[in-house]
Amino acid sequence: MAQALFNQDKINDLLRQEIERAVNDLLEAELTAFFGYAPYARSGWNSGNSRNGAYYRKIDTQFGEIKIQVPRDRNGKFHQHTLPDYKQHSDILEDMIIKLYSKGVTTRETADLIEKMYDSHYSAGQVSNISKQMVPKIEAYHKRSLS
């Protein structure tokens, strides 16, 4: 453990594994709360709906890719609320781009910084498109009264 403290990759791997385990446990607990009984409980027999395996999703996080096992029910009525639907990455990079843009960093400099820090390639055009979402809010922030 002490050696892991000096190696950022090992720390990220440890955090990634813990996040993956926690999210999977949370999704399983959410399905158990939906049904009102634990897995393999007799009270669930012949109830008209039951567990029906899971499907897998991969989600990119700041600590690396995690594999999520999303449980499902036989009737298709269970919808998990832990993870947003159809989303496969976290918005950390997009948030970073918006913050850099609001500070006045150019789109090319932002793309270079993102590539160096996160090893993810964003073109200057992509950075510009992401930044355009925030232009009205940034302008309103700059024009606010300073009372």
N, C-alpha and C positions, 0 to 999 in steps of 0.2 A: 504494500500500500504506500509506503514511504517513497519507493522508487516511482510509483505512478504519479505522485505529486509533482515530480520534475519533468514528466513527459506529457505534454498537452494531448497527444493522440490517445494515450491510455486513459486519461481523464475523460475525454470526449466519448471514448468507447464505453467506459463504465456508465457515464450519464445516459448515453443512448440506450444501453441495455436496460437501465432502470426505468427510463421513460417508456420504453416499449412494454416492459412487464406491467408497469402501473396502468397504462392505457388499456392493455388487454384485460387486466383484472377489473378495471372500471366498466368496460363494455360487458363483461360477463355478469357483473353485479347489476348492471342496468337491465339485462335480460331477465335475471332472477327476480328483480323488483317488478318487471312487467308481468311475469307469470304469477308471482306470489308464492312460489315454491322453489325449493332448491333442486339442482339437477338430480335425477334418479329418485326423487321423492315419490312415494306412493300416491300422494294427493294429486299428482299431475297425470296419473294414468286415466285414460278415457275422458280427458277434459275437453277434447275437441281441437286442441292446439298443443303443440309440443316443440321442443328444440329441434332444429333441422340443420345441424352443422354450422359452418361459417364460410365466409368468403374472405379473401385476403386483399389488403390494400397496402401499398407502399407509400410512405409519406416522407418527404425530405424535411429535416429539421436542422437547426443550427449545429447539432451534434452528429449529424449523419442520417442516413436513410434508416427508417424503422419499418418493420413489417407488422401490420396490425391485423388481427384476426377478428373480423366483425361477425358476431353471432347472428343467426336468423331463426325465425320460427316457421313452422310448416304452413301456416295460413298467410304469411307475408304481412302481418299487421304490425310487427315490431319495427320501429324506426328509432335508431340510436340518436342521441342528442349530444354525445360527447364530441364527435368530430363533424365538421361541416361536410355536407354532401359534395362529392366530386372534386374536392380540393386535395391536391397531392403534394403541396409544399407549404411551408410556412411563409409568412410575409416579411421575414426579417430583412431580406435583401431589398425588397420594395420600400420598406420603411427607411432603410439606410439611404437609399437613393433620394427619397423625398426630403430627408433631413439635410443631406449634402446639397441638394438643389436649393433648399430654402436658405442655406448659408451662403449661396453665391458661387458654389463650385461648378465649373463647366461640365457639360455632359461627357465630353471626352475624358476629362480628369476623373470624373465619377466612375466611368466604365473601367478605366485603368485601376483605380483604387479597389473597386469591387473584385476585379479579376485577381489582383495581388492578395487581397485579404481573404476572400472566400473561394478562390479557384473556380469561379463561375463566370462564364463569358457573357457579358451584356454589351451590345453595340451601343454607340452613341445615340442612334435612333430609338432603340428600346428604352434607354434612359430618358430620352426626351419624351416619349409617349407616356411613360410612368409618371414623369414629373408634371405633365400637362394636367393630370387629374387634380393636382393641388394648387394650380395657379390662382383660382378664385379665392381660396382660403389664405394663401400667402399674401395676395394683394390686400385682402381685408385686414390681415394682421399688420401689414406695413402702414395702412391708413387709419388704424385705430387711434382713438384719443389717448393721450398719455396723462390722464388725470390722476 
